[in-house]
Amino acid sequence: MNVKHYLDSTYLKTASQAGLSEVANLAVVKKAVNEAIVEGFKLIMIRPEHVSLANEMILKANSTLLVGTVIDFPEGKSDISTKIKEANEAIANGADDLDFVCNYEAFKNGDIALVKEEILLGTQVGLAHNKTVKWIIEVAALNDKEIIQLSALIKNVIISNFKEENYNAVFVKSSTGFFKTKDDLPNGATVPTVIMMLENASPLSVKAAGGVRSYDEAIEMIRLGVKRIGTSAAKAIANGEKTSNQY
């Protein structure tokens, strides 16, 4: 199995988060994009401000690497108009995949109408431009019941409003990788959470992000039915190494 075809190689830290200067952090971004091109990964997942640069590098290299970016990252609390504006800017800059952070706090607080509306409108924007749309539910912020309910809610919005031919372009994604948990508990994809997502998001696809740190763990996720894996250690995983990276 070529695990590289499932890997969304990821670098989402700002300069301050990485403890680097803006120039040094940009160099890390360029290195990540180049590595993804050379290694033949499915996609490079970067912050919106770097999408144009990545596309320039990919074009120059004559590569088929896809470019993904995050919308309303990492908390997902912005209003719907802000999410849509960010998505349109990312599309204009050449993003192939839009990974929206779902307003999971609104969901937890019972504002289901708001969550349904942002899923509908965000997905409409992406699909209208032939983009892949992923909804990050942040499993570490949810209990099991909420994971099941939010996965099902996203599925129901999609099947109620879009044609079956569009289903394969919409994902439910586990995590941002940036959520702070208590007592150092896992903040990303785990086998139990991914199983719940797969069972309740189907026929939509699932992306496991955060927490997949070895080739064997990646293969386990793929065998469960995951279609994409987001990781900041894609090369190490593809080479059969284990990593301590947190997302």
C-alpha positions in Angstrom: 0.0 0.0 0.0 1.3 3.4 -0.9 0.5 5.4 2.2 1.8 8.6 0.6 -1.4 8.9 -1.5 -3.4 9.3 1.8 -1.1 11.8 3.4 -1.9 15.5 3.7 1.5 16.8 4.8 0.8 19.6 7.2 2.5 22.8 8.5 0.1 25.2 10.2 2.2 27.0 12.8 2.6 30.8 12.7 6.0 32.3 13.3 5.1 33.0 16.9 3.8 29.5 17.5 7.0 28.0 16.1 9.2 30.4 18.0 10.7 31.7 14.8 11.1 34.9 12.9 8.7 35.5 10.0 11.6 34.8 7.6 12.6 31.6 9.3 9.1 30.4 9.4 8.6 31.1 5.7 11.7 28.9 5.1 10.0 26.1 7.0 6.9 26.5 4.8 8.9 26.3 1.6 10.8 23.3 2.9 7.5 21.5 3.7 6.1 22.3 0.2 9.2 21.1 -1.5 9.3 17.9 0.6 5.7 17.2 -0.3 6.5 17.7 -4.0 9.6 15.4 -3.9 8.0 12.7 -1.8 4.8 12.6 -3.8 2.3 13.2 -1.0 -1.4 13.8 -1.8 -1.5 17.3 -0.5 0.3 20.1 1.4 -1.8 21.7 4.1 -0.7 25.2 4.9 -2.1 28.5 6.3 -4.0 30.7 3.8 -1.3 33.3 3.5 1.0 30.7 1.9 -1.3 29.2 -0.7 -0.1 31.4 -3.6 3.5 30.6 -2.8 2.9 26.9 -2.7 1.1 27.0 -6.1 4.0 28.9 -7.6 6.4 26.2 -6.3 4.2 23.4 -7.6 3.8 24.9 -11.0 7.6 25.4 -11.3 8.2 21.8 -10.3 5.5 20.5 -12.7 4.0 18.6 -9.8 0.5 17.3 -9.3 0.6 18.1 -5.5 -2.7 19.5 -4.2 -2.8 22.6 -1.9 -5.1 22.6 1.1 -5.7 25.4 3.6 -7.6 25.9 6.8 -10.6 28.2 7.3 -11.4 30.0 10.6 -8.5 28.1 12.2 -8.1 26.9 14.9 -11.2 27.8 17.0 -14.0 28.0 14.4 -15.8 30.7 16.3 -16.0 33.4 13.6 -19.4 34.3 12.1 -20.4 32.6 8.9 -19.7 35.7 6.7 -16.1 35.7 7.9 -15.8 32.0 7.1 -17.1 32.5 3.6 -14.8 35.4 3.0 -11.8 33.4 4.0 -12.9 30.5 1.8 -13.4 32.8 -1.2 -9.9 34.3 -0.7 -8.4 30.8 -0.5 -10.1 29.7 -3.6 -8.9 32.9 -5.4 -5.4 32.1 -4.3 -5.6 28.5 -5.8 -6.5 26.3 -2.8 -7.7 22.8 -3.8 -9.0 21.8 -0.4 -10.8 23.9 2.2 -10.6 22.6 5.8 -13.2 24.6 7.7 -13.2 24.5 11.5 -16.8 23.8 12.4 -18.2 26.0 15.2 -18.2 23.1 17.6 -18.7 25.4 20.6 -22.0 26.6 19.0 -22.9 23.0 18.5 -22.1 22.1 22.2 -24.2 25.1 23.2 -27.2 23.9 21.2 -27.1 26.4 18.4 -27.7 23.7 15.8 -29.2 26.1 13.3 -26.0 28.2 13.1 -23.9 25.1 12.6 -26.2 23.7 9.9 -26.1 27.1 8.1 -22.3 27.3 8.1 -22.0 23.8 6.8 -24.4 24.4 4.1 -23.0 27.8 2.9 -19.3 26.7 3.3 -19.9 23.5 1.4 -21.8 25.4 -1.3 -18.9 27.8 -1.9 -16.3 24.9 -2.1 -18.3 22.7 -4.4 -19.3 25.5 -6.7 -15.6 25.9 -7.4 -14.9 22.1 -7.6 -13.0 22.1 -4.3 -12.8 19.5 -1.7 -14.4 20.6 1.6 -13.6 19.2 5.0 -15.3 20.0 8.3 -13.1 19.8 11.4 -15.2 18.8 14.4 -12.4 18.9 17.0 -13.0 15.5 18.7 -11.0 16.3 21.8 -13.5 19.1 22.6 -16.4 16.7 22.3 -17.7 13.7 24.2 -18.6 10.5 22.4 -22.3 11.4 22.0 -21.3 14.8 20.6 -18.9 13.3 18.1 -21.6 10.9 16.9 -24.2 13.7 16.7 -22.0 16.3 14.9 -20.7 13.7 12.4 -24.3 12.8 11.6 -25.4 16.4 11.5 -22.8 17.2 8.8 -23.8 14.1 6.8 -27.5 15.1 7.0 -26.9 18.6 5.8 -24.9 17.3 2.8 -27.3 14.6 1.8 -30.3 16.9 2.2 -28.8 19.7 0.0 -26.4 18.2 -2.5 -26.3 15.5 -5.1 -24.9 12.1 -4.5 -22.1 12.8 -7.0 -20.8 15.5 -4.6 -20.5 13.3 -1.5 -17.0 12.2 -2.2 -15.8 15.8 -2.1 -17.0 16.4 1.5 -15.2 15.1 4.5 -15.6 15.1 8.2 -12.2 15.7 9.8 -11.2 14.8 13.4 -9.0 17.6 14.6 -7.0 20.8 14.2 -4.1 19.4 16.2 -4.0 22.7 18.2 -6.7 22.0 20.8 -5.3 22.1 24.3 -6.4 19.1 26.4 -6.2 18.6 30.1 -3.7 16.2 31.6 -2.0 15.7 28.2 -4.9 13.6 26.8 -4.9 12.9 23.1 -6.1 15.9 21.1 -6.3 14.2 17.7 -7.6 11.2 15.9 -7.9 8.0 17.9 -9.2 4.6 16.8 -12.4 4.9 18.8 -13.2 8.5 17.7 -12.5 7.6 14.0 -14.8 4.6 14.2 -17.6 6.8 15.5 -17.0 9.3 12.7 -16.9 6.6 10.0 -20.1 5.0 11.3 -22.0 8.3 11.5 -20.6 10.4 8.7 -21.0 7.8 5.9 -21.4 8.2 2.9 -19.1 11.2 3.5 -15.3 10.4 3.8 -13.3 10.9 7.0 -9.9 12.5 7.5 -7.9 11.5 10.5 -5.8 14.4 11.7 -3.5 14.7 14.7 -2.3 11.7 16.6 -1.2 9.5 13.7 2.5 9.1 14.4 3.7 6.0 12.7 3.4 4.0 9.5 1.5 1.2 11.3 -1.0 3.7 12.8 -1.5 5.2 9.4 -2.2 1.8 7.9 -4.6 1.0 10.7 -6.5 4.2 10.0 -6.6 3.4 6.2 -7.9 -0.1 6.9 -10.7 1.3 9.1 -11.8 3.3 6.1 -10.1 6.7 6.5 -9.5 8.4 3.1 -7.0 11.1 4.2 -4.5 11.5 7.1 -3.3 14.9 8.2 0.2 14.9 9.7 3.2 17.2 10.2 5.4 14.1 10.0 4.4 12.7 6.7 7.9 11.8 5.5 8.7 10.0 8.8 5.5 8.1 8.6 6.0 7.1 4.9 9.5 6.0 5.8 8.2 3.7 8.6 9.5 5.8 11.4 7.7 6.8 14.6 7.4 10.5 15.4 6.5 12.5 18.5 4.9 15.3 16.5 1.7 16.5 18.0 -0.3 17.0 14.8 
